Amino acid sequence: MATQVVRTAAELREASARLLTGKEGRSQALVPTMGALHEGHARLARTAVEQNDVVVASIFVNPLQFGDAVDLDRYPRTLEADIALLEAQGVDLVFAPSVEDVYPDGEPLVRITAGSLGEKWEGASRPGHFDGALTVVAKLLHYGAPAAGLPSAGAFVSGSTAGLPAYRAYFGQKDAQQVALVRRMVADLNFPVDIVTVPTVRADDGLALSSRNRFLSDQEREAALVLSRALRLLEERANAQEPLDLDSAQAMVASQPLVELDYFDVVDPRTLEPLAENCRKVPFRGEGLALIAAKVGPVRLIDNVPLSS
């Protein structure tokens, strides 16, 4: 069946209800995106298709999470190619609303606030970014919910309940801080949805796939590989239960003249607080998340790798 493109919330609910009718076990998934899709998004969509009866992918460039109007204007819009990619993965519905559909009264007066979890790392470099991101994710989670039969938020625990449709939303591990914030929002505000994280997709040379990679020159792209190499070094040390020696990994990045490091640290995956002493001189134990962000030429890149021993 061909992928159906819908533009409004009403059209989405009508199409969702039609597709869910008669499904046994009934489950629906949402894959939120801003378009300019690549293989990482394709992996999200394929995973959702494998695990659910109906899959909705949204394409919406959210102005609230851009602090710079130039950056917003520069963000690639490739709707036709995006729809083709999603159709090839088996996505049922593409929700591609306009800004006016999502924010009919202009910028919302009431927004989701990311709090202290959104003020560090990416939040420190991009003030207000996560408030804007969570606000639109909250709206998209409402839009993408199964059209009928969801349990009330207060009664929801996880997954399908008493034959009601299960509802899942899929996010990429590459945006680790955003995933942590979405999980916290869903838990704190009792959203009736399960959040599923899909591992980062990388190019053959290790660079994490990103819509921003297209802005790198050949020389800059080669320089950007130091980010994944430094992360891989920490992963190897964690797997061997060795001290992570974060200082030497940071020095590796600093040695690349085209890369301007913003932050590089190992944190608790839930609180995003640094695991300072566990990273340098003592053997690594437990779980961690190595986070890195840097400017390569004109392009700001982020990456991360989960650590465990």
VOBA-1610 file (N, C-alpha, C; in pm, whole numbers, padded with zeros to 5 digits, always signed):
BEGIN
Met+00084-00119+00000Met+00000+00000+00000Met+00087+00124+00000Ala+00052+00221-00083Ala+00130+00343-00092Ala+00118+00425+00036Thr+00224+00495+00069Thr+00221+00584+00184Thr+00126+00700+00159Gln+00042+00731+00258Gln-00051+00843+00246Gln+00008+00964+00316Val+00003+01079+00251Val+00052+01204+00309Val-00068+01284+00359Val-00064+01322+00486Val-00171+01403+00544Val-00110+01531+00598Arg-00192+01637+00599Arg-00140+01769+00635Arg-00197+01823+00767Thr-00310+01771+00810Thr-00373+01824+00931Thr-00394+01714+01034Ala-00412+01754+01159Ala-00436+01658+01266Ala-00564+01580+01242Ala-00666+01646+01189Ala-00793+01578+01163Ala-00776+01470+01057Glu-00701+01500+00951Glu-00675+01400+00847Glu-00595+01283+00904Leu-00501+01313+00993Leu-00419+01208+01052Leu-00503+01115+01138Arg-00590+01170+01219Arg-00674+01087+01306Arg-00768+01000+01224Glu-00826+01056+01119Glu-00917+00979+01034Glu-00844+00864+00967Ala-00724+00891+00913Ala-00647+00786+00846Ala-00600+00681+00945Ser-00558+00724+01064Ser-00513+00631+01167Ser-00625+00537+01208Ala-00743+00591+01230Ala-00857+00508+01271Ala-00890+00405+01165Arg-00884+00445+01040Arg-00915+00353+00931Arg-00814+00240+00925Leu-00686+00272+00940Leu-00581+00171+00929Leu-00580+00075+01048Leu-00618+00124+01165Leu-00617+00039+01284Leu-00737-00055+01291Thr-00843-00021+01218Thr-00965-00102+01225Thr-00936-00247+01184Gly-00974-00338+01271Gly-00960-00480+01239Gly-00823-00539+01268Lys-00729-00457+01314Lys-00596-00509+01345Lys-00599-00584+01478Glu-00541-00702+01481Glu-00532-00777+01606Glu-00410-00730+01684Gly-00429-00709+01813Gly-00318-00664+01896Gly-00291-00517+01882Arg-00334-00455+01781Arg-00327-00314+01745Arg-00216-00234+01814Ser-00128-00182+01732Ser-00024-00094+01783Ser+00006+00012+01678Gln+00038+00131+01726Gln+00071+00241+01636Gln+00200+00306+01682Ala+00280+00349+01586Ala+00408+00412+01616Ala+00416+00550+01554Leu+00492+00636+01621Leu+00525+00768+01568Leu+00675+00779+01553Val+00720+00826+01437Val+00862+00856+01414Val+00872+01005+01385Pro+00904+01089+01485Pro+00911+01233+01462Pro+01042+01272+01392Thr+01034+01352+01286Thr+01155+01398+01216Thr+01137+01544+01175Met+01248+01606+01137Met+01244+01740+01079Met+01276+01734+00930Gly+01269+01616+00871Gly+01298+01604+00729Gly+01448+01600+00702Ala+01486+01620+00574Ala+01625+01604+00530Ala+01674+01466+00574Leu+01597+01365+00541Leu+01617+01231+00596Leu+01735+01158+00534His+01794+01068+00614His+01906+00986+00571His+01887+00845+00625Glu+01987+00762+00614Glu+01975+00622+00654Glu+01944+00606+00803Gly+01988+00702+00884Gly+01954+00695+01025Gly+01804+00701+01047His+01738+00793+00975His+01592+00801+00984His+01528+00676+00924Ala+01586+00624+00817Ala+01533+00501+00757Ala+01536+00387+00857Arg+01643+00378+00936Arg+01652+00273+01038Arg+01542+00290+01144Leu+01516+00414+01185Leu+01407+00439+01278Leu+01275+00390+01221Ala+01249+00426+01094Ala+01123+00389+01031Ala+01110+00238+01016Arg+01219+00173+00973Arg+01213+00027+00956Arg+01187-00043+01088Thr+01252+00003+01193Thr+01232-00057+01325Thr+01086-00042+01368Ala+01030+00077+01347Ala+00891+00099+01383Ala+00797+00011+01303Val+00825-00004+01174Val+00741-00087+01088Val+00745-00233+01133Glu+00864-00280+01171Glu+00879-00418+01216Glu+00801-00446+01345Gln+00779-00343+01426Gln+00725-00365+01560Gln+00581-00320+01578Asn+00519-00264+01473Asn+00386-00205+01489Asn+00296-00230+01369Asp+00166-00219+01392Asp+00068-00237+01285Asp+00060-00115+01195Val+00063+00002+01255Val+00050+00128+01181Val+00166+00219+01222Val+00230+00280+01123Val+00343+00370+01152Val+00317+00506+01089Val+00329+00609+01173Val+00318+00748+01130Val+00457+00812+01142Ala+00504+00877+01037Ala+00627+00956+01044Ala+00590+01101+01022Ser+00636+01187+01109Ser+00609+01329+01092Ser+00731+01399+01033Ile+00704+01499+00951Ile+00808+01584+00893Ile+00769+01728+00923Phe+00843+01791+01013Phe+00809+01928+01051Phe+00935+01997+01100Val+00972+02105+01034Val+01087+02186+01077Val+01034+02285+01180Asn+01072+02262+01304Asn+01014+02334+01417Asn+01088+02464+01445Pro+01024+02578+01421Pro+01097+02705+01441Pro+01131+02733+01586Leu+01060+02672+01680Leu+01085+02703+01822Leu+01220+02656+01871Gln+01281+02558+01802Gln+01408+02506+01853Gln+01529+02562+01782Phe+01508+02663+01697Phe+01618+02731+01631Phe+01637+02868+01695Gly+01754+02891+01753Gly+01781+03022+01810Gly+01821+03125+01706Asp+01863+03078+01590Asp+01914+03165+01484Asp+01823+03150+01362Ala+01764+03261+01317Ala+01676+03257+01200Ala+01749+03212+01076Val+01878+03244+01066Val+01956+03201+00950Val+01968+03048+00948Asp+01992+02990+01066Asp+02002+02844+01077Asp+01870+02778+01039Leu+01759+02839+01080Leu+01628+02786+01044Leu+01607+02791+00893Asp+01639+02903+00831Asp+01622+02916+00686Asp+01713+02820+00610Arg+01830+02793+00667Arg+01929+02709+00600Arg+01895+02561+00608Tyr+01811+02523+00704Tyr+01782+02380+00724Tyr+01721+02323+00596Pro+01773+02210+00547Pro+01727+02157+00417Pro+01580+02113+00422Arg+01507+02148+00318Arg+01370+02099+00300Arg+01368+02010+00176Thr+01347+01881+00196Thr+01353+01784+00086Thr+01233+01691+00095Leu+01113+01749+00095Leu+00992+01674+00127Leu+00969+01556+00033Glu+00980+01577-00097Glu+00950+01468-00190Glu+01045+01351-00170Ala+01174+01380-00155Ala+01272+01273-00131Ala+01247+01206+00004Asp+01207+01283+00102Asp+01179+01227+00235Asp+01061+01130+00230Ile+00956+01170+00159Ile+00838+01083+00148Ile+00876+00953+00077Ala+00958+00963-00028Ala+01001+00843-00100Ala+01081+00751-00010Leu+01170+00807+00071Leu+01249+00724+00164Leu+01158+00654+00264Leu+01062+00725+00319Leu+00973+00666+00419Leu+00882+00560+00356Glu+00837+00585+00234Glu+00754+00486+00166Glu+00832+00357+00141Ala+00961+00371+00109Ala+01044+00253+00085Ala+01060+00168+00211Gln+01045+00229+00329Gln+01056+00153+00455Gln+00923+00091+00497Gly+00814+00126+00428Gly+00684+00071+00463Gly+00601+00156+00556Val+00637+00285+00572Val+00560+00375+00658Val+00421+00396+00599Asp+00319+00393+00686Asp+00181+00404+00640Asp+00139+00549+00614Leu+00175+00637+00707Leu+00127+00775+00701Leu+00243+00871+00722Val+00252+00973+00637Val+00346+01083+00659Val+00264+01206+00697Phe+00291+01259+00814Phe+00224+01378+00864Phe+00316+01496+00840Ala+00278+01584+00747Ala+00363+01697+00708Ala+00284+01827+00722Pro+00263+01871+00844Pro+00183+01992+00867Pro+00262+02119+00838Ser+00192+02227+00818Ser+00254+02359+00807Ser+00277+02416+00946Val+00355+02523+00954Val+00376+02591+01082Val+00243+02642+01136Glu+00156+02688+01045Glu+00026+02740+01087Glu-00064+02631+01145Asp-00049+02508+01093Asp-00126+02397+01149Asp-00080+02361+01290Val+00050+02362+01311Val+00104+02323+01442Val+00088+02436+01544Tyr+00107+02561+01500Tyr+00094+02676+01589Tyr-00008+02774+01530Pro-00137+02739+01537Pro-00239+02820+01470Pro-00254+02961+01525Asp-00213+02984+01649Asp-00223+03117+01708Asp-00087+03185+01718Gly+00008+03141+01636Gly+00143+03193+01646Gly+00222+03117+01751Glu+00336+03169+01790Glu+00418+03100+01889Glu+00339+03079+02017Pro+00344+02957+02074Pro+00260+02927+02191Pro+00303+03007+02313Leu+00203+03052+02389Leu+00231+03125+02512Leu+00271+03029+02624Val+00220+02907+02620Val+00252+02804+02719Val+00338+02699+02652Arg+00453+02667+02711Arg+00547+02572+02652Arg+00595+02472+02757Ile+00649+02363+02707Ile+00719+02268+02794Ile+00855+02327+02829Thr+00893+02318+02956Thr+01023+02367+03000Thr+01113+02247+03032Ala+01231+02246+02974Ala+01322+02133+02993Ala+01385+02131+03131Gly+01384+02242+03201Gly+01441+02246+03336Gly+01592+02230+03336Ser+01647+02191+03450Ser+01793+02183+03464Ser+01855+02080+03371Leu+01780+01975+03338Leu+01832+01872+03248Leu+01856+01927+03108Gly+01785+02034+03074Gly+01800+02093+02941Gly+01891+02214+02937Glu+01955+02246+03049Glu+02041+02365+03054Glu+02188+02332+03039Lys+02222+02201+03038Lys+02362+02162+03028Lys+02390+02107+02890Trp+02518+02085+02860Trp+02562+02026+02734Trp+02503+02101+02614Glu+02417+02038+02536Glu+02360+02109+02421Glu+02279+02230+02465Gly+02212+02219+02578Gly+02131+02329+02627Gly+02214+02451+02663Ala+02336+02430+02712Ala+02423+02542+02744Ala+02470+02614+02619Ser+02491+02539+02512Ser+02536+02598+02385Ser+02422+02656+02303Arg+02300+02604+02328Arg+02184+02648+02249Arg+02069+02678+02345Pro+02075+02792+02413Pro+01972+02824+02513Pro+01831+02822+02452Gly+01739+02757+02521Gly+01602+02750+02477Gly+01573+02641+02376His+01677+02577+02325His+01658+02475+02221His+01568+02363+02269Phe+01594+02311+02388Phe+01518+02195+02433Phe+01376+02231+02476Asp+01355+02355+02521Asp+01218+02398+02548Asp+01136+02391+02419Gly+01194+02440+02310Gly+01125+02436+02182Gly+01106+02295+02131Ala+01210+02211+02148Ala+01203+02073+02101Ala+01097+01995+02178Leu+01095+02007+02311Leu+00997+01933+02391Leu+00855+01981+02364Thr+00839+02110+02341Thr+00705+02163+02312Thr+00648+02099+02186Val+00729+02090+02081Val+00676+02031+01958Val+00664+01879+01970Val+00755+01815+02041Val+00743+01670+02060Val+00615+01638+02137Ala+00583+01719+02237Ala+00458+01697+02311Ala+00338+01705+02218Lys+00337+01805+02130Lys+00227+01818+02035Lys+00223+01701+01938Leu+00340+01661+01889Leu+00345+01550+01793Leu+00302+01418+01857Leu+00336+01399+01984Leu+00293+01278+02052Leu+00141+01273+02064His+00078+01388+02082His-00069+01392+02081His-00123+01364+01941Tyr-00065+01429+01841Tyr-00113+01410+01703Tyr-00100+01264+01659Gly+00012+01202+01694Gly+00043+01069+01643Gly-00016+00954+01720Ala-00091+00983+01827Ala-00151+00876+01906Ala-00258+00802+01827Pro-00281+00675+01856Pro-00391+00603+01792Pro-00521+00681+01805Ala-00600+00681+01701Ala-00714+00771+01694Ala-00822+00742+01796Ala-00828+00620+01848Ala-00931+00588+01946Ala-00882+00478+02038Gly-00936+00478+02159Gly-00914+00365+02247Gly-00792+00371+02335Leu-00720+00487+02341Leu-00606+00494+02432Leu-00653+00502+02576Pro-00578+00441+02668Pro-00610+00457+02810Pro-00584+00600+02853Ser-00643+00640+02963Ser-00616+00774+03015Ser-00472+00781+03062Ala-00416+00903+03061Ala-00275+00919+03098Ala-00250+00872+03241Gly-00346+00896+03332Gly-00326+00856+03469Gly-00323+00705+03487Ala-00393+00634+03398Ala-00401+00488+03412Ala-00292+00417+03337Phe-00221+00489+03248Phe-00125+00424+03159Phe+00000+00382+03236Val+00046+00261+03210Val+00173+00216+03267Val+00273+00194+03155Ser+00248+00098+03067Ser+00339+00071+02956Ser+00273-00025+02860Gly+00289+00003+02729Gly+00244-00091+02628Gly+00093-00101+02619Ser+00047-00210+02560Ser-00096-00231+02538Ser-00164-00274+02668Thr-00281-00218+02693Thr-00354-00247+02815Thr-00495-00292+02781Ala-00531-00414+02826Ala-00668-00465+02809Ala-00718-00451+02666Gly-00633-00484+02571Gly-00675-00484+02432Gly-00673-00348+02364Leu-00637-00243+02437Leu-00629-00111+02377Leu-00503-00101+02291Pro-00501-00008+02197Pro-00383+00003+02109Pro-00256+00040+02187Ala-00148-00028+02160Ala-00018+00013+02212Ala+00030+00133+02131Tyr+00106+00219+02194Tyr+00155+00340+02128Tyr+00302+00357+02161Arg+00386+00369+02057Arg+00530+00381+02074Arg+00582+00497+01988Ala+00684+00565+02038Ala+00751+00669+01960Ala+00899+00637+01952Tyr+00959+00660+01836Tyr+01095+00615+01807Tyr+01188+00734+01788Phe+01301+00729+01860Phe+01401+00836+01856Phe+01539+00775+01838Gly+01630+00850+01776Gly+01765+00802+01752Gly+01858+00831+01870Gln+01946+00736+01899Gln+02042+00751+02008Gln+02137+00867+01985Lys+02157+00908+01858Lys+02251+01017+01832Lys+02213+01144+01908Asp+02083+01168+01922Asp+02036+01283+01998Asp+02009+01240+02143Ala+02114+01198+02211Ala+02100+01133+02341Ala+02037+01224+02446Gln+02075+01351+02447Gln+02018+01440+02548Gln+01870+01463+02521Gln+01833+01478+02396Gln+01692+01493+02363Gln+01612+01370+02406Val+01668+01251+02382Val+01599+01129+02422Val+01580+01126+02573Ala+01683+01163+02648Ala+01672+01164+02794Ala+01563+01260+02839Leu+01555+01375+02773Leu+01454+01474+02809Leu+01314+01428+02771Val+01300+01366+02656Val+01169+01315+02615Val+01123+01208+02712Arg+01213+01116+02749Arg+01177+01013+02845Arg+01131+01074+02977Arg+01201+01177+03021Arg+01165+01241+03147Arg+01030+01312+03135Met+01007+01381+03024Met+00879+01448+03003Met+00764+01347+03004Val+00783+01235+02934Val+00679+01132+02926Val+00650+01075+03065Ala+00755+01053+03145Ala+00737+00999+03279Ala+00673+01102+03372Asp+00724+01226+03369Asp+00676+01328+03462Asp+00533+01371+03432Leu+00495+01371+03305Leu+00363+01421+03266Leu+00267+01310+03225Asn+00305+01184+03249Asn+00217+01069+03225Asn+00164+01062+03082Phe+00252+01079+02987Phe+00212+01061+02847Phe+00189+00912+02821Pro+00080+00875+02753Pro+00052+00733+02728Pro+00127+00679+02608Val+00260+00672+02618Val+00342+00628+02506Val+00470+00565+02559Asp+00518+00464+02489Asp+00649+00405+02518Asp+00753+00469+02427Ile+00865+00509+02482Ile+00974+00568+02404Ile+01075+00460+02371Val+01102+00442+02243Val+01196+00341+02195Val+01317+00412+02134Thr+01436+00376+02182Thr+01560+00436+02131Thr+01626+00340+02033Val+01663+00391+01916Val+01728+00312+01811Val+01874+00356+01802Pro+01970+00260+01798Pro+02112+00294+01797Pro+02150+00388+01682Thr+02254+00466+01707Thr+02307+00559+01607Thr+02351+00484+01482Val+02317+00539+01367Val+02363+00483+01240Val+02483+00562+01193Arg+02587+00492+01151Arg+02712+00556+01112Arg+02749+00520+00968Ala+02823+00610+00904Ala+02882+00580+00774Ala+02990+00475+00793Asp+03037+00420+00683Asp+03138+00314+00690Asp+03264+00360+00763Asp+03295+00488+00757Asp+03415+00539+00824Asp+03392+00576+00970Gly+03268+00559+01019Gly+03239+00583+01159Gly+03166+00712+01190Leu+03160+00804+01096Leu+03094+00932+01122Leu+02944+00910+01142Ala+02890+00964+01250Ala+02746+00952+01276Ala+02670+01027+01168Leu+02567+00963+01113Leu+02488+01027+01008Leu+02411+01145+01066Ser+02411+01254+00990Ser+02344+01377+01032Ser+02304+01456+00909Ser+02192+01525+00918Ser+02151+01612+00808Ser+02252+01723+00784Arg+02332+01756+00886Arg+02430+01864+00873Arg+02558+01820+00804Asn+02580+01690+00788Asn+02704+01643+00726Asn+02719+01694+00583Arg+02607+01722+00516Arg+02612+01768+00378Arg+02681+01903+00363Phe+02693+01976+00475Phe+02757+02108+00470Phe+02909+02101+00491Leu+02963+01982+00516Leu+03107+01965+00537Leu+03180+01954+00404Ser+03294+02019+00392Ser+03381+01996+00278Ser+03449+01860+00296Asp+03515+01811+00191Asp+03584+01682+00202Asp+03688+01684+00314Gln+03761+01794+00323Gln+03865+01806+00426Gln+03803+01812+00566Glu+03694+01885+00579Glu+03626+01895+00708Glu+03565+01761+00749Arg+03512+01689+00652Arg+03452+01560+00684Arg+03559+01463+00736Glu+03676+01466+00674Glu+03786+01381+00720Glu+03826+01419+00862Ala+03831+01550+00889Ala+03867+01596+01023Ala+03762+01555+01126Ala+03635+01552+01085Ala+03526+01519+01177Ala+03533+01376+01228Leu+03606+01291+01160Leu+03616+01151+01202Leu+03683+01136+01338Val+03755+01239+01383Val+03820+01230+01514Val+03717+01218+01625Leu+03596+01267+01603Leu+03491+01258+01707Leu+03455+01112+01735Ser+03425+01038+01630Ser+03387+00898+01650Ser+03507+00814+01694Arg+03628+00849+01649Arg+03747+00775+01692Arg+03770+00791+01841Ala+03753+00913+01891Ala+03772+00937+02034Ala+03666+00864+02116Leu+03543+00864+02068Leu+03437+00791+02137Leu+03464+00640+02136Arg+03509+00591+02022Arg+03538+00447+02011Arg+03651+00408+02106Leu+03749+00495+02125Leu+03857+00469+02219Leu+03803+00450+02360Leu+03712+00538+02401Leu+03651+00525+02534Leu+03569+00397+02544Glu+03497+00363+02438Glu+03416+00241+02438Glu+03504+00117+02455Glu+03618+00114+02386Glu+03708+00000+02397Glu+03763-00011+02538Arg+03798+00101+02600Arg+03851+00099+02736Arg+03743+00055+02836Ala+03620+00101+02815Ala+03510+00062+02904Ala+03485-00088+02894Asn+03485-00139+02772Asn+03461-00282+02752Asn+03569-00367+02818Ala+03690-00312+02823Ala+03802-00384+02886Ala+03810-00355+03036Gln+03716-00277+03089Gln+03715-00237+03230Gln+03846-00169+03269Glu+03896-00085+03181Glu+04015-00005+03207Glu+03973+00136+03246Pro+04064+00214+03306Pro+04035+00357+03324Pro+04009+00421+03187Leu+03911+00508+03179Leu+03877+00566+03049Leu+03981+00666+03001Asp+04055+00726+03094Asp+04157+00825+03058Asp+04098+00928+02962Leu+03996+00995+03009Leu+03925+01092+02927Leu+04017+01203+02878Asp+04117+01238+02959Asp+04207+01346+02920Asp+04278+01315+02788Ser+04323+01191+02772Ser+04393+01156+02649Ser+04298+01155+02529Ala+04172+01116+02551Ala+04073+01119+02443Ala+04042+01263+02403Gln+04035+01352+02502Gln+04013+01493+02473Gln+04131+01552+02395Ala+04252+01508+02432Ala+04371+01556+02363Ala+04373+01511+02217Met+04322+01390+02191Met+04313+01341+02054Met+04228+01435+01968Val+04116+01479+02023Val+04028+01571+01948Val+04096+01706+01932Ala+04159+01754+02038Ala+04223+01886+02034Ala+04337+01890+01933Ser+04394+01775+01900Ser+04507+01772+01807Ser+04464+01795+01662Gln+04333+01791+01635Gln+04284+01812+01499Gln+04253+01962+01482Pro+04332+02033+01400Pro+04318+02179+01393Pro+04186+02228+01335Leu+04117+02148+01258Leu+03989+02192+01200Leu+03871+02170+01293Val+03896+02112+01409Val+03789+02079+01503Val+03800+02168+01627Glu+03692+02239+01656Glu+03687+02323+01776Glu+03593+02255+01876Leu+03651+02197+01981Leu+03574+02118+02077Leu+03488+02207+02165Asp+03362+02170+02179Asp+03271+02239+02271Asp+03271+02165+02404Tyr+03233+02038+02404Tyr+03239+01958+02526Tyr+03266+01813+02490Phe+03324+01741+02585Phe+03353+01599+02571Phe+03364+01543+02712Asp+03265+01464+02753Asp+03265+01415+02891Asp+03188+01284+02896Val+03197+01217+03010Val+03123+01094+03034Val+03024+01120+03147Val+02897+01087+03124Val+02792+01126+03218Val+02705+01006+03253Asp+02624+01024+03357Asp+02521+00928+03391Asp+02412+00936+03283Pro+02370+00824+03224Pro+02274+00829+03113Pro+02139+00887+03151Arg+02104+00885+03280Arg+01972+00934+03322Arg+01976+01079+03368Thr+02078+01115+03444Thr+02084+01251+03498Thr+02171+01344+03415Leu+02256+01287+03330Leu+02353+01361+03248Leu+02458+01434+03332Glu+02474+01390+03457Glu+02579+01447+03542Glu+02710+01374+03516Pro+02823+01446+03515Pro+02952+01383+03484Pro+02989+01274+03584Leu+03054+01169+03532Leu+03109+01061+03615Leu+03259+01082+03629Ala+03299+01190+03689Ala+03438+01236+03683Ala+03539+01132+03732Glu+03526+01086+03855Glu+03629+00999+03910Glu+03632+00862+03844Asn+03519+00817+03794Asn+03511+00685+03732Asn+03570+00686+03591Cys+03617+00800+03546Cys+03658+00811+03406Cys+03808+00822+03387Arg+03882+00850+03492Arg+04021+00886+03469Arg+04121+00783+03521Lys+04117+00751+03649Lys+04225+00670+03705Lys+04182+00533+03754Val+04052+00513+03774Val+04006+00384+03825Val+03940+00306+03712Pro+03942+00172+03719Pro+03875+00093+03614Pro+03728+00131+03603Phe+03680+00140+03480Phe+03541+00180+03457Phe+03448+00066+03497Arg+03343+00100+03574Arg+03242+00004+03614Arg+03104+00066+03594Gly+03007-00016+03562Gly+02869+00032+03553Gly+02831+00081+03415Glu+02752+00187+03412Glu+02703+00243+03286Glu+02738+00390+03276Gly+02759+00434+03156Gly+02788+00575+03131Gly+02749+00611+02989Leu+02759+00738+02960Leu+02731+00789+02827Leu+02837+00892+02793Ala+02917+00864+02691Ala+03018+00959+02647Ala+02954+01055+02547Leu+02960+01184+02577Leu+02900+01289+02495Leu+03008+01376+02435Ile+02990+01414+02310Ile+03086+01505+02247Ile+03012+01599+02153Ala+03060+01723+02147Ala+03010+01821+02051Ala+03126+01908+02008Ala+03130+01941+01881Ala+03240+02021+01829Ala+03195+02092+01703Lys+03262+02200+01673Lys+03241+02272+01548Lys+03351+02231+01451Val+03310+02183+01335Val+03403+02143+01231Val+03379+02235+01112Gly+03474+02327+01089Gly+03446+02430+00991Gly+03325+02509+01037Pro+03225+02529+00951Pro+03105+02603+00991Pro+02997+02517+01055Val+03022+02387+01069Val+02917+02293+01107Val+02937+02242+01249Arg+02831+02248+01328Arg+02836+02196+01464Arg+02784+02053+01463Leu+02864+01959+01515Leu+02828+01818+01515Leu+02822+01767+01658Ile+02731+01671+01681Ile+02724+01603+01810Ile+02732+01453+01787Asp+02777+01382+01890Asp+02784+01236+01882Asp+02789+01185+02026Asn+02770+01056+02041Asn+02777+00996+02174Asn+02789+00845+02158Val+02827+00780+02265Val+02829+00633+02267Val+02797+00586+02408Pro+02703+00493+02425Pro+02676+00437+02557Pro+02794+00348+02600Leu+02826+00352+02728Leu+02935+00273+02784Leu+02880+00181+02891Ser+02933+00059+02895Ser+02895-00034+03000Ser+03009-00133+03022Ser+03011-00190+03142Ser+03113-00291+03172Ser+03054-00396+03265
//
